[in-house]
Amino acid sequence: MPSTTWSHRWGLLLAVVVSLLVGLGTPAQAHPGAFTPTQSRGNKGSDVAALQYLLNAHGTSLGADGDFGPGTEAAVRAFQTAKGLGADGIVGPNTWKSLTVTVREGDRGEAVKALQHLLNAKRGAGLAVDGAFGAGTAAAVRTFQGHAGLDADGIAGSATWTNLLWHYEYADYTAGTLCNQNPDGNTSADWGTAAAVAQLEAAARTFTATGRGKVPVGDIAFEHGGTINGHASHQVGMDADIWPVRTDAAQCAGSRITWQSAAYDRAATRDLVKALRAAAPGHVKFVYFNDPQLIAEGLTVQYPNHDNHLHIRYCEPVHPNAAYQC
């Protein structure tokens, strides 16, 4: 066989080996469906707080309270105008892309605070939100990158920002306003988008202050979404099941009831639904629950198999899944 043929084959083999080695250094994408979640007026949560920090990094002076109110909307519109974006006040992919900046160890400022806040909220990093990108923040970034299947270089670039903003949060059952119910064996289905979780927690604070017990939460979603036992929905972190309120306020300790039960407290459940809607203005798609009185009042919607729980779906003006668009 001519030596030129062997040379050609060795060259091909070498090219294959090199391509494989290069491939090993290519960042994996554990969550190929990750995207920057649209945020707009009425939203709450850590994504909104990160937005406020990032707007401050570009010259505004907002309080990072995690509440997307008129001041935040005005700041978003001003930023969009300055960047030549459509000034609609809605923070979508293009606005997020313009807001986020690459930060690394040694950097300081409001963008670092946004990063630290998100790492704390979504991965329990326990960082001081001081705007100083030190060794602790770098370690937390690397840990998150490994968790998300990204190249763990400790530098927060576009892929890290996208995955961190997209990542779900665990509902807070330690604040004394929510209790954790786990039907169908879904013991880890307590994760939701930052907005969904914060809006649910805000509603629970309002309701619990009335003295009629905690808000019992069933399934929300798994940490990274996906198929969940017993549900066709609850896969994108924006659906939550909640038990109706009992007359003895023992909905977190007593047996689960339906709207037909003697222990059902319609007035309290009505107030709970109102609190859920008020905590997320413009961001509630529907509340399924089969109490005919609440349906007649326009508070809930009839749906099969929803006699013993309320199903709230949150929504955004723009979402990859049309079922979650407001």
C-alpha positions in Angstrom: 0.0 0.0 0.0 1.5 3.4 -0.9 2.9 5.4 2.0 0.7 8.4 0.9 -2.4 6.3 1.8 -1.1 5.5 5.3 -0.2 9.1 5.7 -3.7 10.1 4.8 -5.3 7.6 7.2 -3.0 8.7 10.1 -4.0 12.3 9.3 -7.7 11.4 9.5 -7.2 9.5 12.7 -5.2 12.4 14.3 -8.0 14.8 13.2 -10.6 12.5 14.9 -8.6 12.3 18.1 -8.1 16.1 18.2 -11.8 16.7 17.6 -12.7 14.4 20.5 -10.2 16.1 22.8 -11.6 19.5 21.9 -15.1 18.2 22.5 -14.1 17.2 26.0 -13.3 20.8 26.7 -16.6 22.1 25.3 -19.1 23.2 28.0 -21.9 20.7 28.4 -25.4 22.1 28.4 -27.4 20.1 31.0 -30.4 22.4 30.5 -30.7 23.0 26.8 -34.1 24.5 27.3 -32.8 27.2 29.7 -33.9 30.7 28.8 -34.0 34.1 30.4 -37.5 34.4 31.9 -39.6 37.4 30.9 -40.3 39.7 33.8 -42.7 42.7 33.8 -44.8 44.8 36.1 -46.5 42.8 38.8 -43.8 40.2 39.1 -42.0 39.5 42.3 -38.9 37.5 43.3 -35.2 37.1 43.0 -35.2 37.5 39.3 -36.7 41.0 39.8 -34.2 41.8 42.5 -31.4 40.8 40.1 -33.0 43.0 37.4 -33.0 45.9 39.8 -29.3 45.4 40.7 -28.4 45.1 36.9 -30.3 48.3 36.2 -28.3 50.0 38.9 -25.2 48.7 37.3 -26.3 50.7 34.2 -26.9 53.9 36.2 -30.2 53.7 38.0 -30.7 53.8 41.7 -33.4 51.3 42.5 -34.0 49.5 45.8 -33.5 45.8 45.1 -36.8 44.8 46.8 -37.8 42.1 44.3 -41.0 43.9 43.5 -41.6 45.0 39.8 -43.5 48.2 40.4 -43.9 51.4 38.5 -40.4 52.7 39.4 -38.8 49.5 38.0 -40.9 49.6 34.9 -39.9 53.3 34.2 -36.2 52.3 34.7 -36.6 49.4 32.3 -38.2 51.7 29.7 -35.5 54.2 30.0 -32.8 51.5 29.7 -34.5 50.0 26.6 -34.7 53.5 25.0 -31.1 54.1 25.6 -30.1 50.7 24.1 -32.4 51.1 21.1 -34.7 48.4 22.2 -38.5 48.4 22.1 -39.4 50.4 25.2 -42.3 48.2 26.3 -41.2 47.9 29.9 -41.1 44.1 29.5 -37.7 42.4 30.3 -37.4 39.8 27.6 -34.3 38.1 26.0 -33.0 41.2 24.3 -33.2 43.3 27.4 -31.7 40.6 29.6 -28.8 40.3 27.1 -28.1 44.0 27.2 -28.3 44.1 31.0 -26.1 41.2 31.9 -22.3 41.6 31.8 -19.5 39.1 32.3 -18.1 39.3 35.8 -15.2 37.4 37.4 -13.1 37.3 40.5 -11.8 40.8 41.3 -14.8 42.6 39.9 -17.0 44.8 42.0 -20.4 46.5 41.6 -24.1 46.1 41.3 -23.8 43.3 38.7 -21.9 41.2 41.2 -24.7 41.9 43.7 -27.2 40.5 41.2 -25.1 37.4 40.8 -24.7 36.9 44.5 -28.4 37.4 45.2 -29.4 34.8 42.6 -26.8 32.2 43.9 -28.2 32.7 47.4 -31.9 32.4 46.3 -31.5 29.5 43.9 -28.7 27.5 45.3 -28.4 28.5 48.9 -24.8 29.8 48.5 -24.9 31.9 51.7 -22.9 34.8 50.2 -22.8 38.3 51.5 -24.4 40.5 48.8 -21.6 43.0 49.0 -20.8 43.4 45.3 -17.3 42.1 45.8 -16.4 39.1 43.6 -14.0 37.3 45.8 -13.0 33.7 46.2 -16.2 32.7 47.9 -18.3 34.0 45.1 -16.0 32.4 42.5 -16.4 29.1 44.3 -20.2 29.4 44.4 -20.2 30.2 40.6 -18.1 27.1 39.9 -20.4 25.0 42.0 -23.4 26.3 40.2 -21.7 25.8 36.8 -21.0 22.2 37.6 -24.6 21.7 38.7 -25.9 23.2 35.5 -23.4 21.2 33.3 -21.4 24.2 32.2 -17.7 24.7 32.1 -16.8 25.4 35.7 -14.4 28.3 35.1 -15.9 30.6 37.9 -16.6 33.4 35.3 -20.2 34.5 35.0 -20.8 34.9 31.3 -23.9 34.7 29.2 -24.5 31.0 29.6 -24.1 31.2 33.4 -26.5 34.2 33.6 -29.1 32.4 31.4 -29.0 29.1 33.5 -29.0 31.0 36.8 -32.0 33.2 35.9 -33.9 30.1 34.5 -33.1 27.9 37.5 -36.1 27.2 39.8 -36.3 28.1 43.5 -37.4 26.0 46.5 -40.5 27.3 48.3 -39.8 28.6 51.8 -41.5 26.4 54.4 -39.6 27.9 57.3 -41.3 31.3 57.4 -44.5 30.0 59.1 -46.8 30.8 56.2 -46.7 27.7 54.0 -46.8 24.0 54.9 -45.6 21.2 52.7 -48.0 18.6 51.4 -46.6 15.8 49.1 -49.3 13.9 47.2 -48.5 11.1 44.8 -45.0 10.6 46.4 -43.6 13.7 44.8 -41.5 14.6 47.8 -39.2 16.9 45.9 -41.7 18.7 43.7 -41.5 22.0 45.7 -39.6 24.1 43.1 -40.9 26.9 40.9 -39.8 29.8 38.9 -38.5 32.7 41.0 -41.6 34.7 40.2 -44.1 31.9 40.9 -42.5 31.1 44.3 -42.2 34.7 45.4 -45.8 35.5 44.4 -47.1 32.4 46.2 -45.1 33.3 49.3 -46.4 36.9 49.2 -50.0 35.6 49.0 -49.4 33.2 51.9 -48.1 36.1 54.1 -51.2 38.1 53.4 -53.5 35.2 54.1 -51.7 33.9 57.2 -51.9 37.4 58.7 -55.7 36.9 58.9 -55.2 34.2 61.5 -56.8 31.3 59.6 -53.8 29.1 59.4 -51.0 28.4 56.9 -51.4 27.8 53.2 -50.9 24.1 52.4 -48.9 23.6 49.1 -49.0 20.3 47.2 -46.9 19.9 44.0 -45.2 22.8 42.2 -42.5 21.2 40.1 -39.2 19.4 40.2 -35.9 21.4 40.5 -35.4 21.5 36.7 -38.9 20.9 35.6 -39.9 17.8 33.6 -42.4 15.0 33.9 -44.1 14.8 37.3 -46.1 11.9 38.6 -49.8 12.4 38.5 -49.7 15.6 36.5 -49.9 16.6 32.9 -48.8 20.1 33.9 -46.5 21.2 36.7 -43.6 20.8 34.4 -42.4 24.4 33.9 -42.4 25.7 37.5 -45.5 27.9 37.1 -48.3 25.7 38.4 -49.0 25.2 42.1 -51.6 23.1 44.0 -53.0 24.4 47.2 -55.5 22.8 49.6 -58.7 24.6 50.5 -59.1 26.2 53.9 -60.8 24.4 56.8 -63.2 26.0 59.3 -60.8 24.9 62.1 -57.8 26.4 60.2 -56.2 23.0 60.4 -55.7 22.6 56.7 -52.0 21.8 57.4 -52.7 19.2 60.1 -56.2 17.9 59.5 -57.5 15.7 56.7 -57.7 17.0 53.2 -61.2 18.2 52.3 -63.3 19.1 49.3 -65.5 22.1 48.7 -68.5 19.9 49.6 -67.1 19.0 53.0 -68.7 20.2 56.2 -65.3 21.4 57.4 -64.8 23.6 54.2 -64.4 27.3 54.9 -65.7 29.1 51.8 -65.1 32.6 53.1 -61.5 31.9 54.0 -60.8 30.1 50.7 -62.3 33.0 48.9 -59.9 35.3 50.7 -57.0 33.0 49.8 -57.9 33.1 46.1 -58.1 36.9 46.3 -54.7 37.0 48.0 -53.2 34.8 45.3 -54.5 37.1 42.6 -53.5 40.3 44.4 -50.0 39.1 45.0 -49.4 38.6 41.2 -51.4 41.3 39.4 -51.5 40.5 35.7 -49.7 37.2 36.2 -52.4 34.7 37.1 -53.6 32.7 34.1 -56.4 30.9 36.1 -57.2 29.2 39.4 -58.9 25.8 38.9 -61.3 24.9 41.8 -64.8 23.5 41.5 -66.6 25.5 44.2 -69.6 26.8 42.2 -69.9 29.9 44.3 -66.3 31.0 43.7 -66.8 30.1 40.0 -69.9 32.3 39.8 -67.8 35.2 41.4 -65.2 34.8 38.7 -62.5 33.8 41.1 -62.0 30.2 40.0 -62.6 28.0 37.0 -64.2 24.6 36.9 -62.0 21.7 35.8 -62.3 17.9 36.4 -60.8 16.5 39.5 -60.3 19.8 41.3 -62.8 19.4 44.1 -60.2 19.0 46.8 -57.5 21.5 45.7 -56.9 24.8 44.0 -54.5 24.8 41.0 -53.0 28.2 40.3 -51.2 28.9 37.0 -48.9 31.9 36.8 -48.1 33.5 33.4 -45.8 35.9 31.7 -46.5 38.2 28.7 -43.9 36.2 26.7 -43.2 32.5 27.3 -41.9 29.7 25.0 -45.0 27.7 26.0 -48.2 29.5 24.9 -50.1 27.9 27.8 -48.1 30.2 30.1 -48.6 33.4 28.2 -50.8 36.0 29.9 
